Amino acid sequence: MTDYRQGYEFYRQVCNKHELEPINFHYYTLNLSQEQLDAYNEQAKIVGGHIAYEIS
């Protein structure tokens, strides 16, 4: 989940830069697309992780 937290922090920085109110972290992770989850899973395989996420 650390990778998602880093992505969320980047998202918050961009929102602040454009004076937009960011959504909270929980809602952010619930709304990741299957494409985003697939990319995370692929990267986890490359670095030796065993965690797989998908939209249910």
C-alpha positions as YAML, in Angstrom:
chain: A
units: angstrom
residues:
- id: 1
  name: MET
  ca: [0.00, 0.00, 0.00]
- id: 2
  name: THR
  ca: [3.02, 2.26, 0.30]
- id: 3
  name: ASP
  ca: [3.08, 2.70, -3.50]
- id: 4
  name: TYR
  ca: [-0.54, 3.84, -3.46]
- id: 5
  name: ARG
  ca: [0.28, 6.31, -0.69]
- id: 6
  name: GLN
  ca: [3.08, 7.77, -2.82]
- id: 7
  name: GLY
  ca: [0.71, 8.11, -5.76]
- id: 8
  name: TYR
  ca: [-1.85, 9.75, -3.50]
- id: 9
  name: GLU
  ca: [0.70, 12.25, -2.21]
- id: 10
  name: PHE
  ca: [1.59, 13.18, -5.79]
- id: 11
  name: TYR
  ca: [-2.14, 13.55, -6.58]
- id: 12
  name: ARG
  ca: [-2.53, 15.87, -3.55]
- id: 13
  name: GLN
  ca: [0.40, 18.02, -4.66]
- id: 14
  name: VAL
  ca: [-1.14, 18.44, -8.12]
- id: 15
  name: CYS
  ca: [-4.53, 19.29, -6.59]
- id: 16
  name: ASN
  ca: [-2.91, 21.92, -4.36]
- id: 17
  name: LYS
  ca: [-1.01, 23.36, -7.32]
- id: 18
  name: HIS
  ca: [-4.31, 23.83, -9.19]
- id: 19
  name: GLU
  ca: [-6.22, 24.89, -6.06]
- id: 20
  name: LEU
  ca: [-8.48, 21.82, -6.13]
- id: 21
  name: GLU
  ca: [-9.75, 19.90, -3.12]
- id: 22
  name: PRO
  ca: [-8.37, 16.32, -3.20]
- id: 23
  name: ILE
  ca: [-10.52, 13.32, -2.33]
- id: 24
  name: ASN
  ca: [-9.49, 11.32, 0.74]
- id: 25
  name: PHE
  ca: [-7.06, 8.39, 0.54]
- id: 26
  name: HIS
  ca: [-9.71, 5.72, 1.12]
- id: 27
  name: TYR
  ca: [-11.86, 6.98, -1.75]
- id: 28
  name: TYR
  ca: [-8.73, 7.38, -3.92]
- id: 29
  name: THR
  ca: [-7.80, 3.69, -3.51]
- id: 30
  name: LEU
  ca: [-11.39, 2.53, -4.04]
- id: 31
  name: ASN
  ca: [-11.47, 4.31, -7.39]
- id: 32
  name: LEU
  ca: [-8.29, 3.00, -8.95]
- id: 33
  name: SER
  ca: [-8.99, 1.56, -12.39]
- id: 34
  name: GLN
  ca: [-8.31, -2.04, -13.35]
- id: 35
  name: GLU
  ca: [-5.55, -0.70, -15.61]
- id: 36
  name: GLN
  ca: [-3.90, 1.01, -12.63]
- id: 37
  name: LEU
  ca: [-4.21, -2.13, -10.50]
- id: 38
  name: ASP
  ca: [-2.77, -4.26, -13.33]
- id: 39
  name: ALA
  ca: [0.22, -1.91, -13.62]
- id: 40
  name: TYR
  ca: [0.80, -2.15, -9.85]
- id: 41
  name: ASN
  ca: [0.56, -5.95, -9.95]
- id: 42
  name: GLU
  ca: [3.00, -6.14, -12.87]
- id: 43
  name: GLN
  ca: [5.52, -3.96, -11.03]
- id: 44
  name: ALA
  ca: [5.08, -6.07, -7.88]
- id: 45
  name: LYS
  ca: [5.96, -9.20, -9.89]
- id: 46
  name: ILE
  ca: [9.08, -7.53, -11.29]
- id: 47
  name: VAL
  ca: [10.36, -6.60, -7.82]
- id: 48
  name: GLY
  ca: [9.42, -9.97, -6.37]
- id: 49
  name: GLY
  ca: [6.14, -9.17, -4.66]
- id: 50
  name: HIS
  ca: [3.29, -11.60, -4.32]
- id: 51
  name: ILE
  ca: [0.39, -9.18, -3.82]
- id: 52
  name: ALA
  ca: [-2.29, -9.08, -6.51]
- id: 53
  name: TYR
  ca: [-5.17, -6.63, -6.56]
- id: 54
  name: GLU
  ca: [-8.19, -6.47, -8.83]
- id: 55
  name: ILE
  ca: [-11.51, -4.71, -8.95]
- id: 56
  name: SER
  ca: [-14.19, -6.79, -7.31]
...
